[in-house]
Amino acid sequence: MTKEELIASSEKNIVGTYRRQPVVFVRGEGAHLWDTEGKEYVDFVAGIAVCSLGHSHPRVVEAIRKQAGTLTHVSNLYYTEPQIRFAEMLVANSFADRVFFCNSGAEANEAAIKLARKYGHDNLKGRYEILTMKGSFHGRTLAAITATGQEKFHVGFSPLPEGFRYIPFNDVQCLEKAISKKTCAVLLEPIQGEGGVRVPDEGYLRAVREICDRKGILMILDEVQTGMGRTGKLFGYEHYGVTPDIMTLAKALGNGIPVGALAATEKVAASFGPGTHASTFGGNPLAMAAAIATLETILEEGFLENCRKMGEYLQERLWSLRKDHPVVQDVRGKGLLVGMDLTVEGNSIVKACLERGVLINCTFDHILRMVPPLVIARQDVDRLVQVLDEVMVR
């Protein structure tokens, strides 16, 4: 089928929940993709922060092939070695004592919401309310979009579940005042990704942790986008000298294979007993094999250091555009989670970059988001900046 035929078939048969770009990809390697017509692209989207090792990473491919020929799925009524191994790895490399596996970030956040409420039921005299941040994004399922502090995601889905309130991100005083006798937890991203790559002040997360401890409530960090090396450390919370009670992960966990996880302390995880929560496909051997290979690679010496260096280089090069393009008003981020804030809308720039073989993303209408594979090279960054220089308004 031609590209046009494939797109026409998609438009006819797939529910229209995405505004897709007019390109059909058929192959990927490292930080590059190829479409049906053989055109090559530099990928600064990476499946929206998913393919952190790049496309078709040899170690992940081999792990999937080997596991697919051995065992792909059994019920979680039984034990499997890949799930146990990956759980050991996550516990050994994080604050957590226990993990729960699912298939996506939204599922992980649903699990976190349920666990926080169950903990409130068991330990906090029935408290159930969860405070989340304006501008946040936590997923597309009903509870997850309710937790999301952006009204545009709520339209048409009322009545939304009760028990959520929204407060300004990076505002300690508002958080302190917002906690009520119903509050059981605070849920937030270490860096708001979909919300515009908003990086908090240095002491903000420590203040949130202190308030949660003093009030006896839970601190939940949504690290779906910031986790697994994206910020230059394995988890975003490591930049800020805090540990949460619950953390959610997904996106880069399996380098493209659907994997989600909830990680929690022993005290909090104890509220999830048999029958309280489950996931049929969560932690299946195939997904766990991909996740093990991914995490092993990220933990290798020099990998995260390279991410930090390339992130600094990317921000430096993006800032250089401001000299000739005053529409650039800010560049911010950590590691290879980077946003460029514009005074104009960004979707036309995204399309122009696509035409020139560079993939970027736009969020909040005017913020260009760059979340490339963590193996991105300097020449790829230079190519991105060259193309942006060509297409942006002078």
C-alpha positions in Angstrom: 0.0 0.0 0.0 1.1 3.6 -0.7 1.4 6.2 2.0 -1.8 7.8 0.9 -3.6 4.4 0.9 -2.4 3.6 4.4 -3.4 7.0 5.8 -6.8 6.7 4.1 -7.3 3.3 5.7 -6.3 4.6 9.1 -8.7 7.5 8.8 -11.5 5.1 7.9 -10.9 2.4 10.5 -9.2 3.9 13.6 -11.0 6.1 16.1 -9.9 9.6 15.6 -8.4 10.4 19.0 -5.1 11.7 17.5 -4.3 14.4 15.0 -1.6 12.5 13.2 1.2 14.0 11.1 1.0 12.9 7.4 3.8 10.3 7.6 3.9 6.5 8.0 7.0 5.1 9.7 8.3 1.6 8.9 11.8 1.4 10.4 13.9 2.8 13.2 17.4 2.6 14.4 19.0 4.6 17.2 17.7 8.2 17.0 16.6 7.9 13.4 13.4 6.8 11.7 12.5 6.0 8.0 9.1 6.4 6.4 7.4 4.4 3.6 9.1 6.5 1.0 12.6 5.9 2.4 13.0 9.4 3.9 15.2 9.6 7.0 14.2 11.6 10.1 16.0 12.6 13.3 13.7 11.8 16.2 13.4 14.3 19.0 10.1 12.8 20.2 11.2 9.2 20.9 7.6 8.0 21.2 7.1 10.9 23.7 10.0 10.0 25.9 9.6 6.3 25.5 12.4 5.0 23.3 15.2 6.2 25.5 17.7 3.7 24.2 16.8 4.6 20.6 14.8 2.5 18.2 15.5 -1.2 17.9 18.2 -1.3 20.4 20.1 -4.5 19.9 20.0 -5.6 23.6 16.3 -5.0 23.9 15.6 -6.7 20.5 17.6 -9.8 21.6 15.9 -10.0 25.0 12.5 -9.8 23.3 13.4 -12.5 20.8 14.8 -14.8 23.4 11.8 -14.4 25.7 9.2 -14.7 23.0 10.6 -18.1 22.1 10.5 -19.2 25.7 7.4 -17.8 27.5 5.3 -14.7 26.8 2.5 -14.8 29.3 1.0 -16.6 32.2 -1.4 -15.4 34.8 -0.2 -13.4 37.8 -1.7 -16.3 39.8 1.8 -17.8 39.3 5.4 -16.6 39.7 7.7 -15.8 36.7 11.4 -15.3 36.8 11.6 -12.1 34.6 9.1 -10.3 36.8 10.9 -11.2 39.9 14.3 -10.1 38.5 13.0 -6.8 37.3 11.3 -6.1 40.6 14.6 -6.8 42.4 16.3 -4.3 40.1 13.8 -1.5 40.7 13.9 -2.0 44.4 17.7 -2.1 44.5 18.0 1.1 42.5 15.2 3.2 44.1 13.7 4.2 47.4 11.0 1.6 47.1 10.5 -1.7 49.0 7.7 -3.0 46.8 6.6 -2.7 43.1 3.4 -3.4 41.2 3.5 -3.9 37.4 0.9 -2.8 34.9 1.0 -1.6 31.2 1.0 2.2 31.0 1.4 5.5 32.9 -2.3 5.9 33.2 -2.6 2.5 34.8 0.2 3.2 37.1 -1.4 6.5 38.3 -4.8 4.7 38.7 -3.0 2.2 40.9 -1.4 5.1 42.9 -4.7 6.8 43.4 -6.3 3.5 44.6 -3.4 2.8 46.9 -3.4 6.3 48.4 -7.2 6.0 49.1 -6.8 2.5 50.5 -3.9 3.8 52.8 -6.2 6.6 53.9 -8.9 4.1 54.7 -6.6 1.9 56.6 -4.4 4.5 58.4 -5.9 8.0 58.1 -9.5 7.6 59.4 -10.9 7.4 55.9 -9.2 10.3 54.3 -9.5 10.1 50.5 -8.8 13.5 48.9 -5.8 13.9 46.7 -4.3 17.3 45.9 -2.8 17.7 42.4 -1.2 20.5 40.5 -2.6 22.9 37.9 -0.9 22.2 34.6 -0.3 18.6 35.5 -0.9 15.5 33.3 -1.5 12.0 34.7 -3.2 10.1 31.9 -6.4 9.5 30.0 -8.4 7.1 32.1 -11.2 8.6 34.1 -9.5 9.0 37.5 -6.2 10.0 35.8 -7.8 12.8 33.8 -9.6 14.0 36.9 -6.2 14.1 38.7 -4.9 16.1 35.7 -5.0 19.8 36.5 -6.0 21.0 33.0 -9.7 21.7 32.3 -9.4 21.0 28.6 -9.0 17.3 29.3 -12.1 17.2 31.5 -14.6 18.6 28.9 -17.3 16.1 28.0 -16.5 13.6 30.7 -18.6 14.8 33.6 -19.4 13.8 36.2 -15.8 13.3 37.2 -14.9 11.3 40.3 -14.9 13.4 43.4 -11.9 13.7 45.7 -9.4 15.8 43.7 -8.5 19.5 44.1 -6.0 21.5 42.1 -3.4 23.9 43.4 -0.6 26.0 41.7 2.6 24.1 40.9 5.7 25.4 42.7 3.7 27.2 45.4 4.5 26.0 48.9 2.1 28.4 50.7 -0.9 27.3 48.6 -0.1 23.6 49.3 0.1 24.3 53.0 -3.3 26.0 53.0 -5.0 23.5 50.7 -4.5 20.4 52.9 -7.8 19.6 54.7 -9.0 16.9 57.1 -10.0 14.9 54.0 -6.6 15.0 52.3 -4.7 11.7 52.1 -2.0 12.6 49.5 -0.3 15.1 47.2 0.3 13.9 43.6 2.7 15.8 41.4 5.4 15.5 38.7 9.0 16.4 39.6 9.0 18.4 36.3 5.8 19.1 34.5 6.2 17.6 31.0 2.9 17.9 29.2 2.4 21.1 31.2 5.2 22.9 29.4 8.4 21.4 30.8 8.1 23.4 34.0 11.0 22.9 36.4 10.3 23.7 40.1 12.4 25.9 42.3 15.3 24.2 44.0 13.6 23.8 47.4 10.1 23.1 46.3 10.0 19.3 46.4 11.8 19.3 49.8 9.1 21.6 51.1 6.4 19.3 49.8 8.0 16.4 51.5 8.3 18.3 54.8 4.6 19.3 54.6 3.5 15.8 53.8 5.5 14.4 56.7 4.2 17.0 59.1 0.6 16.5 58.1 0.9 12.7 58.0 -0.1 12.4 54.3 1.5 10.7 51.3 3.7 12.2 48.7 3.2 10.6 45.3 5.5 11.4 42.4 4.4 10.8 38.8 7.7 9.9 37.2 6.1 8.5 34.0 8.0 11.0 31.9 10.9 12.0 34.2 11.9 8.5 35.2 14.4 6.0 33.7 17.2 8.4 33.1 15.3 11.1 31.2 16.6 14.0 33.5 20.1 12.7 33.7 19.5 10.7 36.8 17.7 7.4 37.0 14.7 9.1 38.7 13.8 12.8 38.8 13.4 12.9 42.6 17.2 12.3 42.9 17.9 15.9 41.8 16.0 17.3 44.8 17.1 15.3 47.8 13.7 13.7 48.6 12.1 10.4 48.3 8.3 9.9 47.8 6.0 7.4 49.4 4.7 6.2 46.0 6.2 6.7 42.6 4.7 5.8 39.2 6.7 4.8 36.1 6.0 3.8 32.5 7.1 5.2 29.1 10.8 4.4 29.0 10.6 1.3 31.2 10.5 -1.1 28.2 12.0 1.1 25.5 8.7 0.8 23.5 7.2 -2.3 24.9 4.2 -1.4 27.1 5.4 -1.5 30.8 4.1 0.5 33.8 5.0 0.3 37.4 4.0 1.6 40.8 6.8 1.7 43.4 6.1 2.2 47.1 7.5 1.9 50.6 6.7 -1.2 52.6 4.4 0.7 55.0 2.2 2.1 52.2 2.3 -1.0 50.0 0.9 -3.0 52.8 -2.5 -1.5 52.0 -2.6 -3.5 48.8 -3.4 -7.1 49.7 -4.8 -9.9 47.6 -7.9 -8.8 45.7 -7.4 -5.1 46.1 -5.8 -4.5 42.7 -4.6 -6.4 39.7 -3.5 -6.3 36.1 -3.9 -9.3 33.7 -0.9 -8.4 31.5 1.1 -6.5 34.1 4.6 -7.8 34.5 4.3 -10.4 31.8 7.6 -12.2 30.9 7.9 -10.5 27.5 7.6 -7.0 28.9 9.8 -7.8 31.8 12.6 -9.1 29.5 12.5 -5.8 27.6 12.5 -3.8 30.9 15.5 -5.7 32.3 17.5 -5.1 29.2 16.6 -1.4 29.2 17.4 -0.8 32.8 20.7 -2.8 32.6 21.8 -0.5 29.7 20.8 2.7 31.4 22.7 1.7 34.6 25.9 1.1 32.6 28.8 3.4 33.5 28.7 6.7 31.5 25.2 6.4 30.2 23.5 8.9 32.5 26.5 11.2 32.4 26.2 11.3 28.6 22.5 12.2 28.9 23.4 15.1 31.2 26.1 16.4 28.9 23.9 16.1 25.8 21.1 17.8 27.6 23.3 20.7 28.5 24.5 20.9 24.9 20.9 20.8 23.6 19.9 23.7 25.9 23.0 25.7 25.0 22.3 25.3 21.2 18.6 26.1 21.6 19.5 29.3 23.5 21.7 30.3 20.7 18.7 30.7 18.5 17.4 33.6 20.5 19.9 36.0 19.0 18.2 35.8 15.6 14.8 34.7 16.7 13.3 36.9 19.4 10.2 34.7 19.5 12.3 32.4 21.8 11.6 33.6 25.3 12.9 30.6 27.4 14.7 27.3 27.2 14.4 25.0 30.2 14.5 21.4 31.4 16.8 18.8 32.9 18.8 16.2 31.0 17.0 15.4 27.8 13.6 16.7 28.8 13.8 20.2 27.3 11.2 22.8 26.4 11.6 26.0 24.3 8.9 28.6 25.2 7.9 30.8 22.3 5.8 33.9 21.9 4.1 32.4 18.9 2.2 29.1 18.3 4.4 26.1 17.7 2.4 23.7 15.6 3.4 25.3 12.3 7.1 24.9 13.4 6.5 21.3 14.2 5.1 20.7 10.7 7.9 22.6 9.0 10.5 20.6 10.9 8.8 17.4 9.8 9.0 18.4 6.2 12.8 18.8 6.7 13.2 15.5 8.4 13.3 16.5 12.1 10.6 15.3 14.6 9.7 17.6 17.5 6.6 18.0 19.6 4.5 21.0 20.8 2.7 21.3 24.0 0.5 24.1 25.5 0.3 25.5 21.9 3.6 27.5 22.2 6.2 25.3 23.9 8.4 23.1 21.7 9.2 19.9 23.6 12.4 17.9 22.8 12.6 14.4 24.4 15.0 12.5 22.1 16.5 9.1 22.7 19.2 9.4 25.4 21.7 8.2 22.8 21.2 11.3 20.7 24.4 12.6 19.1 25.8 16.1 18.9 25.4 16.1 15.1 21.7 15.3 15.6 21.3 18.3 17.9 23.2 20.5 15.4 20.8 19.3 12.7 17.8 20.2 14.9 19.1 23.7 15.6 19.9 24.2 11.9 16.4 23.3 10.9 14.8 25.4 13.6 16.9 28.3 12.5 15.5 27.9 8.9 11.9 27.6 9.9 11.4 30.0 12.8 10.3 33.6 12.3 13.1 36.1 12.4 
